[in-house]
C-alpha cells in the first residue's frame, strides 16, 4: 500500500491522472487529520485540485501569478541584453556623430566596416563585404511589486554570441547584421504572501539588424528553457517553464549640433509561456497556467561622442514608456478567489537607461556599461549590464 501526507515525496501529475475517482477518494482518506486539504480529480488537463484554507489559497494564487509573470520578466530582461548588443553594434557601424570630423573619428579604424560607408565621401559600390565578430555580456536585475499578490525578484545571467556584419548589402548606404546567441539565467522570486520560487536555465536565439543610412530595424527571436523549483504552500513542487519570445524595434538616428544626437525608437515584444511536468503534492491547490504577453514601448536615446587616445566614447541616456498591451496566465488553474491577481495589462510604466559605449578604433574591441531603472504604480525595478565585443 502506498500513502502520502503533507510532507512526503511529491508525485508526478501523470501518475495522479491515471488514478480512478475511487482511488482519489481513498487517497484523500490517507491525509493526516490535521490537514486542511481535500483532493479531487476534475478531469484531463487539471489532474488534482484541493480545497484549502484561505491563507493557503491566497499564497498559491500569488505564487502562480508570480511564476508566470516573473518568468516573462526573465525573458524581457535577457532580450534587453541582446538589444544592448544591437545598440552597441549600430554605434560602431554608423560611426561617430555628424559633428565629429571623419578623419579623426576613423583614423586607423580598419575593423569598423560601416563607418567608412556612412561617413566617408560617396564611393563606387564594390559589392558586399563581411566582418565577423564575437561578444559576451552579463546582466543583473531586480523587481519589486507591492501588492497582496506581488513579489520581489532578483536574478541575472550571461549571454555569448557571434555575428557577421554585411556592409554594402544592397547599396553603398545599407548593411545587414546576422547573429546567434546562447546564455544562462538564474532568478529567485520571494512571494509577498509567503514562499519562494527559483528559476534556472539556458537560452538560445537569433537576431538581425538592418541599417540604411540612419534608419535601423532590429529583430530577435529567443527561447528560454527554465527549471522552476517552488516552495509556496498550495503550489506544485516543481515545473518546467518554456518561454518563446520575439522582439522587433525600429528607429532613426537624428544628428544634432555640437556632436549630439537623438534616436527615437518604438518596439513590440511577445512572449509565450508554456508550463509542463508539474510535480503535484496532496496539498496542491491547483496547477500553474500557461500564459502570454504582448508588450509595446516607445522612447528615445539622447547622446554624444568624442575621441580620446584612439577610443571613441559614447555616453547616452534613454527614456521609455512601456505597457503590456495584452496578457494571460495570472490565475491559478483549479481554484478561484473573490479577488484575483491584477494583471500587468494596460499598466503604463517608465524606464530610464544610462549607458556608456566604448569603441577602440585601432584594435576592433568595443564594450559598454549600462544601468536601468523601471518604475510605475506599486512597481520598481532595474539592474546593471555590461559587455565586450571583438570584430575581426
Secondary structure, DSSP 8 states (H G I E B T S, - for coil): -----TTS--EEHHHHHTS-HHHHHHHHHTS-TT---EEE---TT---EEE--HHHHHHHHHHHHHHHHHHHHHHHHHHHHHHHHHHHHHHHHH-S-TTS-HHHHTTT--S-TTHHHHHS--------EEEEEEEEEEEEEEEEE-STT-EEEEEEEEEEEEEEEEESSSSTTEEEEEEEEEEEEEEEEEETTS-EEEEEEEEEEEEEEEEETTEEEEEEEEEEEEEEEEE-TTS-SEEEEEEEEEEEEEEEEEE-GGGEEEEEEEEEEEEEEEEEEEEE-TT---B---EEEEEEEEEEEEEE-EEETTEEEEEEEEEEEEEEEEEE--S-BT---SS----SBT-EEEEEEEEEEEEETTTSEEEEEEEEEEEETTEEEEEEEEEEEEE-
